[in-house]
Amino acid sequence: MTGNNIPPLHIGVIASGRGSNFQSILNEIEQGRLHAKVRILIVDNPDAFAIERAKKHGIECLVILPKEFSTKDEFYSTITDELKRREVGLVVLAGFMRIVGTPLINEFPNRIMNIHPALLPSFPGLHGHAQAIDYGVKISGCTVHFVDKGMDTGPIIIQAAVPVYDTDTEETLSERILKLEHRIYPEAIRLFSENRLKVEGRRVKIIGSTSSDDFLVNPPVTI
């Protein structure tokens, strides 16, 4: 699927915080399991630890602050221009704490991915772990999806589940789910890079699904 004659997928990452999912993607690339190259990291927070990760791996980083623009569309148009300038094929949100604006979505339809720490469509928005615990669910997890104009409403690519225990806190559930995030996010990007994702309405079909893919879509709940 990823012969040497096939150029790597160019990725643009947008983050706001520590960037642990950004790191998991970098790890997969450097270990040869993901045929991709991160062309740029864009952050909206000058204190984001993701910046340090980019520096360590020699990746260009831009800090673009919303307060420097008069409108939301101007902010996202600037981000869009920077991504296009670097010939980005897939935009990856890695803890980006804002609803994506129209200019970016229109330029990259079904080419923006996000990961959410809940089993969508349940518990969208902020504090998915706390929402799950407060609601009393027995199973939670994480979801990789394409981004549309809603809040965590885009077509679902991969989901993975973990049990929710009576003793769980927001922190313990978050830690358990994060381990799965670091597995399924790079996997979703790999499938995209191999042209194996086909969007049909709300459904994302995985072309040539294997037992390995099935495990990631439906992992054991004993994690």
C-alpha positions as CSV (number, residue, x, y, z in Angstrom):
1,M,0.0,0.0,0.0
2,T,2.8,2.4,0.8
3,G,5.6,1.7,-1.6
4,N,8.6,4.0,-1.9
5,N,7.2,5.4,-5.1
6,I,4.1,6.7,-3.4
7,P,4.6,10.1,-1.8
8,P,3.7,10.4,1.9
9,L,0.5,12.0,3.0
10,H,1.1,15.6,3.9
11,I,-0.6,16.4,7.3
12,G,-1.3,19.7,9.0
13,V,-1.9,19.4,12.7
14,I,-3.9,22.0,14.7
15,A,-3.7,21.9,18.5
16,S,-4.4,24.0,21.6
17,G,-2.7,22.0,24.4
18,R,-0.3,19.3,25.3
19,G,-0.6,17.4,22.0
20,S,-0.4,13.8,23.2
21,N,-2.3,12.6,20.1
22,F,0.1,14.7,18.0
23,Q,2.9,12.7,19.6
24,S,1.3,9.4,18.9
25,I,1.0,10.3,15.2
26,L,4.7,11.4,15.1
27,N,5.7,8.1,16.8
28,E,3.8,6.0,14.2
29,I,5.4,8.0,11.3
30,E,8.9,7.7,12.7
31,Q,8.5,4.0,13.3
32,G,7.5,3.5,9.7
33,R,3.9,2.4,10.4
34,L,2.3,5.5,8.9
35,H,3.4,6.8,5.5
36,A,2.9,10.4,6.2
37,K,4.7,13.7,6.9
38,V,3.6,16.4,9.3
39,R,4.2,19.6,7.3
40,I,3.1,22.1,10.0
41,L,1.7,22.4,13.5
42,I,-0.6,25.4,14.0
43,V,-1.6,26.3,17.6
44,D,-3.9,29.0,19.0
45,N,-2.2,29.0,22.3
46,P,1.4,30.2,22.7
47,D,1.8,28.1,25.8
48,A,0.7,24.8,24.2
49,F,3.2,22.0,25.0
50,A,2.5,20.7,21.5
51,I,5.0,23.4,20.4
52,E,7.8,21.7,22.3
53,R,6.9,18.4,20.6
54,A,7.1,20.1,17.2
55,K,10.5,21.6,17.9
56,K,11.9,18.3,19.1
57,H,10.9,16.6,15.8
58,G,12.0,19.5,13.6
59,I,8.5,20.4,12.5
60,E,7.5,24.0,11.6
61,C,5.1,25.6,14.0
62,L,2.9,28.7,13.7
63,V,1.1,30.4,16.5
64,I,-2.1,32.0,15.2
65,L,-4.2,33.8,17.8
66,P,-7.9,34.4,17.2
67,K,-7.7,37.8,19.1
68,E,-5.5,39.1,16.3
69,F,-8.4,38.9,13.8
70,S,-11.6,40.9,13.6
71,T,-13.8,37.9,12.6
72,K,-13.8,34.1,13.0
73,D,-13.7,33.7,9.3
74,E,-10.6,35.8,9.0
75,F,-8.9,33.6,11.6
76,Y,-9.8,30.4,9.8
77,S,-9.0,31.8,6.3
78,T,-5.5,32.5,7.5
79,I,-5.1,28.9,8.9
80,T,-6.5,27.6,5.6
81,D,-4.0,29.6,3.6
82,E,-1.1,28.3,5.6
83,L,-2.2,24.7,5.2
84,K,-2.7,25.1,1.4
85,R,0.7,26.8,1.1
86,R,2.2,23.6,2.4
87,E,0.1,21.3,0.2
88,V,-1.6,19.6,3.1
89,G,-3.8,16.7,2.2
90,L,-5.3,16.0,5.6
91,V,-5.9,18.3,8.5
92,V,-5.7,16.7,11.9
93,L,-7.2,18.3,15.0
94,A,-5.2,17.2,18.1
95,G,-6.9,18.8,21.1
96,F,-8.0,21.9,19.3
97,M,-10.5,23.5,21.6
98,R,-12.6,25.4,19.0
99,I,-15.4,24.7,16.6
100,V,-13.8,24.7,13.1
101,G,-14.8,27.6,10.9
102,T,-16.5,27.5,7.5
103,P,-13.4,28.6,5.4
104,L,-11.4,25.6,6.6
105,I,-14.3,23.1,6.3
106,N,-15.1,24.3,2.8
107,E,-11.5,24.0,1.6
108,F,-11.0,20.5,3.1
109,P,-14.3,18.6,2.9
110,N,-13.9,15.2,4.4
111,R,-10.3,15.9,4.9
112,I,-10.4,17.2,8.5
113,M,-10.2,14.6,11.3
114,N,-10.9,14.9,15.0
115,I,-10.8,12.6,17.9
116,H,-13.4,12.9,20.7
117,P,-13.2,11.2,24.1
118,A,-16.6,9.6,24.0
119,L,-18.7,7.3,21.9
120,L,-20.4,9.8,19.6
121,P,-23.2,10.8,19.2
122,S,-23.2,10.5,23.0
123,F,-21.6,13.3,25.0
124,P,-20.3,15.8,22.4
125,G,-18.5,18.9,23.3
126,L,-16.4,19.5,26.3
127,H,-15.9,17.2,29.3
128,G,-16.9,14.0,27.6
129,H,-15.5,11.9,30.4
130,A,-17.3,13.7,33.1
131,Q,-20.6,13.6,31.1
132,A,-20.3,9.8,30.8
133,I,-19.7,9.3,34.5
134,D,-22.5,11.7,35.5
135,Y,-24.9,9.9,33.2
136,G,-24.0,6.5,34.6
137,V,-23.0,4.7,31.4
138,K,-21.3,1.3,31.7
139,I,-19.2,1.7,28.5
140,S,-17.5,4.8,27.1
141,G,-14.6,5.3,24.7
142,C,-13.4,7.5,21.9
143,T,-14.4,8.3,18.3
144,V,-12.4,9.4,15.3
145,H,-14.6,11.3,12.9
146,F,-14.5,13.7,10.0
147,V,-15.3,17.3,10.9
148,D,-18.4,19.1,9.6
149,K,-20.0,22.3,10.6
150,G,-21.6,20.9,13.7
151,M,-20.1,20.1,17.1
152,D,-18.7,16.6,16.9
153,T,-21.4,15.6,14.4
154,G,-19.3,14.5,11.4
155,P,-19.2,11.0,9.9
156,I,-17.6,8.4,12.2
157,I,-14.5,6.6,11.1
158,I,-13.4,4.5,14.0
159,Q,-14.6,3.9,17.6
160,A,-13.1,2.1,20.5
161,A,-14.7,1.2,23.9
162,V,-13.7,0.8,27.5
163,P,-15.7,-0.1,30.5
164,V,-16.7,2.6,33.0
165,Y,-16.3,1.4,36.6
166,D,-18.2,2.6,39.7
167,T,-14.9,3.8,41.1
168,D,-14.0,5.8,38.1
169,T,-13.2,9.5,38.3
170,E,-12.9,11.8,35.3
171,E,-9.1,11.4,35.5
172,T,-9.0,7.6,35.7
173,L,-11.5,7.2,32.8
174,S,-9.6,9.8,30.8
175,E,-6.3,7.9,31.3
176,R,-7.8,4.7,30.1
177,I,-9.5,6.2,27.1
178,L,-6.4,8.1,26.1
179,K,-4.5,4.9,25.6
180,L,-7.1,3.9,22.9
181,E,-7.0,7.4,21.4
182,H,-3.3,6.9,20.7
183,R,-4.0,3.7,18.9
184,I,-7.0,4.5,16.8
185,Y,-6.2,8.1,15.7
186,P,-3.0,7.0,13.8
187,E,-4.9,4.0,12.4
188,A,-7.6,6.3,11.0
189,I,-5.0,8.5,9.4
190,R,-3.3,5.4,7.9
191,L,-6.6,4.3,6.3
192,F,-7.0,7.7,4.8
193,S,-3.4,7.7,3.5
194,E,-4.1,4.4,1.8
195,N,-7.4,5.7,0.2
196,R,-9.4,3.2,2.1
197,L,-12.0,5.5,3.5
198,K,-15.2,6.0,1.5
199,V,-17.8,8.5,2.8
200,E,-21.4,7.7,1.9
201,G,-23.7,10.1,3.6
202,R,-23.2,9.6,7.3
203,R,-21.4,6.3,6.8
204,V,-17.6,5.9,6.4
205,K,-16.8,2.6,4.8
206,I,-13.4,1.0,5.2
207,I,-12.3,-0.6,1.9
208,G,-10.6,-3.9,2.2
209,S,-11.2,-4.3,6.0
210,T,-9.0,-6.9,7.7
211,S,-9.2,-8.7,11.0
212,S,-6.7,-6.1,12.3
213,D,-9.1,-3.2,11.3
214,D,-12.0,-5.1,12.9
215,F,-10.1,-5.3,16.2
216,L,-9.6,-1.6,16.2
217,V,-13.2,-0.9,15.4
218,N,-14.5,-3.4,18.0
219,P,-11.7,-3.9,20.6
220,P,-12.3,-6.0,23.8
221,V,-13.8,-4.0,26.6
222,T,-11.3,-5.4,29.1
223,I,-8.8,-2.6,28.6
